[in-house]
Amino acid sequence: MTGDARLPARLEIAALIRLAQNGGGFAAVLKSGDDQAGTILLLLTENGGNLSVYERMPQLDGSRIWHCSMQQSIGSDHKITEYLERRGHQDEDLWIVELDIANGERLIGLPPFVG
């Protein structure tokens, strides 16, 4: 989607949560943002491990694509927590949603991360 033709954030989040739950996963809203135009930050994890942080980044053509902003490495839990807190303070409209499901990237149209 480009320009103003984007889904309201609350609808997109509801769909992501339903997809995760229907796939046998768990989903939780950790921070609620603006219902209509809030930015969505996703924490994708599998059985509580392999945490990746995804958010959409604007492109020159006006589109927005999902981008992996951060990955958890052993002992870096505090870095992700600090990042989420900083992003939450920077953007009051930000949604933070956790999806705990195998290959969660597929729910946002990406291939599984291999790293």
Residue frames as qw, qx, qy, qz and C-alpha x, y, z in Angstrom:
[[0.000, 0.889, 0.459, 0.000, 0.00, 0.00, 0.00],
 [0.432, 0.165, -0.002, 0.886, 1.18, 3.48, -0.70],
 [0.109, -0.411, -0.083, -0.901, 0.27, 6.95, 0.43],
 [0.428, -0.208, 0.382, -0.793, -2.92, 7.27, 2.46],
 [0.794, 0.005, -0.403, -0.455, -4.29, 3.85, 1.45],
 [0.275, 0.231, -0.875, 0.325, -3.15, 2.04, 4.57],
 [0.575, -0.482, -0.650, -0.122, -5.25, 0.02, 6.96],
 [0.407, -0.783, 0.180, -0.435, -5.97, 1.51, 10.36],
 [0.145, 0.490, -0.801, 0.311, -3.33, 0.25, 12.79],
 [0.551, -0.160, 0.626, -0.529, -5.87, -1.39, 15.11],
 [0.889, 0.295, 0.041, -0.348, -7.26, -3.49, 12.24],
 [0.601, 0.551, -0.574, 0.076, -3.85, -4.59, 11.05],
 [0.098, -0.417, 0.783, -0.452, -2.87, -5.54, 14.60],
 [0.752, 0.000, 0.418, -0.510, -6.11, -7.47, 15.11],
 [0.862, 0.414, -0.217, -0.196, -5.40, -9.40, 11.90],
 [0.373, 0.548, -0.707, 0.248, -1.81, -10.18, 12.94],
 [0.384, -0.294, 0.700, -0.525, -2.98, -11.38, 16.35],
 [0.861, 0.162, 0.218, -0.431, -5.65, -13.58, 14.80],
 [0.733, 0.514, -0.443, -0.049, -3.15, -15.06, 12.31],
 [0.114, 0.484, -0.784, 0.372, -0.72, -15.89, 15.11],
 [0.552, -0.133, 0.616, -0.546, -3.42, -17.44, 17.29],
 [0.878, 0.305, 0.019, -0.368, -4.90, -19.42, 14.40],
 [0.644, 0.524, -0.551, 0.090, -1.41, -20.75, 13.69],
 [0.850, -0.314, -0.385, 0.177, -1.08, -22.03, 17.26],
 [0.455, 0.257, -0.304, 0.797, 0.97, -19.09, 18.48],
 [0.310, -0.693, -0.471, 0.449, 0.60, -16.43, 21.13],
 [0.254, 0.539, 0.171, 0.785, 0.12, -12.71, 20.61],
 [0.347, -0.704, -0.450, 0.426, 0.02, -9.75, 22.96],
 [0.189, 0.838, 0.076, 0.506, -0.21, -5.98, 22.64],
 [0.626, -0.242, -0.363, 0.646, 2.56, -4.60, 24.85],
 [0.079, -0.407, -0.122, 0.902, 1.87, -0.94, 24.06],
 [0.348, 0.700, 0.619, 0.076, -1.20, 0.59, 22.41],
 [0.231, -0.160, 0.197, 0.939, -0.80, 3.48, 20.01],
 [0.387, 0.321, -0.027, -0.864, -3.05, 5.52, 17.77],
 [0.680, 0.265, 0.648, -0.218, -5.95, 3.42, 16.44],
 [0.640, 0.737, 0.131, -0.171, -5.76, 4.86, 12.95],
 [0.556, 0.774, -0.258, 0.161, -2.21, 5.85, 12.07],
 [0.576, -0.706, 0.413, 0.002, 0.03, 4.44, 14.78],
 [0.387, 0.578, -0.716, -0.059, 3.36, 2.95, 13.81],
 [0.959, -0.215, 0.013, -0.183, 3.56, -0.81, 14.45],
 [0.096, 0.622, -0.766, 0.130, 6.65, -2.37, 15.96],
 [0.942, -0.092, -0.202, -0.253, 6.59, -6.18, 16.07],
 [0.281, -0.544, 0.780, -0.128, 8.52, -8.47, 18.36],
 [0.880, 0.171, -0.339, -0.284, 8.71, -11.83, 16.63],
 [0.240, -0.500, 0.798, -0.237, 9.81, -14.74, 18.76],
 [0.774, 0.028, -0.566, -0.283, 9.54, -18.51, 18.76],
 [0.796, -0.379, -0.452, 0.136, 8.91, -20.23, 22.09],
 [0.439, -0.886, -0.027, 0.149, 10.27, -17.14, 23.83],
 [0.598, -0.412, 0.374, 0.577, 13.61, -17.25, 22.00],
 [0.442, 0.212, 0.533, 0.690, 15.14, -15.94, 18.78],
 [0.072, 0.819, 0.399, -0.406, 13.67, -12.48, 19.29],
 [0.360, 0.208, 0.375, 0.829, 13.60, -10.11, 16.30],
 [0.096, 0.661, 0.340, -0.662, 12.23, -6.57, 16.21],
 [0.323, 0.345, 0.616, 0.630, 10.52, -5.50, 12.98],
 [0.142, 0.705, 0.313, -0.621, 9.14, -2.14, 11.95],
 [0.576, 0.665, 0.398, 0.261, 8.13, -0.59, 8.70],
 [0.345, -0.464, 0.164, 0.799, 10.50, 1.86, 7.11],
 [0.467, 0.788, 0.166, -0.364, 9.38, 4.46, 4.56],
 [0.661, 0.089, 0.489, 0.562, 10.77, 4.08, 1.06],
 [0.101, -0.260, 0.243, 0.929, 11.45, 6.76, -1.55],
 [0.169, -0.242, -0.700, -0.650, 8.36, 5.72, -3.53],
 [0.480, -0.326, 0.094, -0.809, 6.11, 6.32, -0.50],
 [0.844, -0.185, -0.474, -0.169, 5.68, 2.64, 0.33],
 [0.394, -0.646, 0.547, -0.359, 6.67, 1.17, 3.68],
 [0.803, 0.148, -0.575, -0.050, 8.41, -2.18, 4.00],
 [0.817, -0.575, 0.038, -0.034, 9.12, -4.33, 7.04],
 [0.438, 0.647, -0.512, 0.356, 12.69, -4.12, 8.22],
 [0.813, -0.376, -0.368, 0.251, 14.48, -6.07, 10.96],
 [0.046, -0.909, 0.177, -0.373, 15.69, -3.35, 13.34],
 [0.209, -0.604, 0.688, -0.344, 17.25, -5.56, 15.97],
 [0.845, -0.051, -0.519, -0.119, 17.85, -9.18, 16.92],
 [0.643, -0.679, 0.289, -0.206, 18.47, -10.62, 20.32],
 [0.629, 0.376, -0.648, 0.210, 21.78, -12.23, 20.90],
 [0.723, -0.385, -0.518, 0.246, 22.71, -14.07, 24.07],
 [0.468, -0.401, -0.319, 0.720, 22.92, -11.58, 26.92],
 [0.106, 0.122, 0.203, 0.966, 21.43, -8.66, 24.97],
 [0.139, -0.651, -0.746, -0.017, 17.94, -8.66, 26.55],
 [0.211, -0.690, -0.268, 0.639, 18.60, -5.26, 28.09],
 [0.138, -0.193, 0.418, 0.877, 19.48, -3.75, 24.68],
 [0.113, -0.407, -0.750, -0.509, 16.10, -4.70, 23.23],
 [0.271, -0.712, -0.591, 0.264, 14.29, -3.46, 26.34],
 [0.231, -0.535, 0.000, 0.813, 16.14, -0.14, 26.12],
 [0.059, 0.040, 0.599, 0.798, 15.35, 0.12, 22.41],
 [0.172, -0.571, -0.762, -0.252, 11.63, -0.50, 22.98],
 [0.281, -0.719, -0.408, 0.488, 11.50, 2.04, 25.80],
 [0.201, -0.364, 0.230, 0.880, 13.32, 4.65, 23.70],
 [0.035, -0.226, -0.697, -0.680, 11.02, 4.07, 20.69],
 [0.225, -0.657, -0.719, 0.019, 7.96, 4.25, 22.96],
 [0.246, -0.675, -0.221, 0.660, 9.08, 7.61, 24.36],
 [0.154, -0.206, 0.431, 0.865, 9.87, 8.97, 20.88],
 [0.315, -0.131, -0.603, -0.721, 6.49, 8.05, 19.42],
 [0.403, 0.004, 0.585, -0.704, 3.35, 8.21, 21.55],
 [0.759, 0.274, -0.077, -0.585, 1.36, 6.66, 18.70],
 [0.293, 0.409, -0.859, -0.091, 3.59, 3.56, 18.57],
 [0.926, -0.174, 0.025, -0.333, 2.10, 0.09, 18.95],
 [0.047, 0.492, -0.867, 0.056, 4.36, -2.68, 20.26],
 [0.906, 0.001, 0.017, -0.423, 3.01, -6.17, 19.54],
 [0.226, -0.440, 0.869, 0.029, 4.61, -9.50, 20.37],
 [0.885, 0.200, -0.184, -0.378, 3.92, -12.52, 18.18],
 [0.351, -0.453, 0.819, -0.045, 5.31, -15.81, 19.49],
 [0.880, 0.330, 0.252, -0.229, 4.99, -18.27, 16.63],
 [0.678, -0.128, 0.541, 0.481, 7.29, -20.31, 14.39],
 [0.365, 0.215, 0.505, 0.752, 8.45, -18.36, 11.33],
 [0.044, 0.741, 0.462, -0.486, 6.53, -15.23, 12.36],
 [0.085, -0.401, 0.363, 0.837, 8.08, -13.35, 9.45],
 [0.072, 0.261, 0.841, 0.468, 5.63, -15.11, 7.14],
 [0.013, -0.723, -0.646, 0.245, 2.78, -13.23, 8.84],
 [0.027, 0.828, 0.001, -0.560, 4.22, -9.95, 7.53],
 [0.727, 0.681, 0.035, -0.082, 5.10, -11.31, 4.10],
 [0.082, 0.787, -0.611, -0.011, 8.78, -11.99, 4.70],
 [0.820, 0.129, -0.555, 0.054, 10.78, -15.21, 4.42],
 [0.781, -0.592, -0.129, 0.149, 12.04, -16.63, 7.73],
 [0.010, 0.913, -0.400, 0.081, 15.09, -14.80, 9.02],
 [0.949, 0.010, -0.137, 0.285, 18.28, -16.81, 8.74],
 [0.067, 0.901, -0.285, 0.320, 21.06, -15.39, 10.81]]
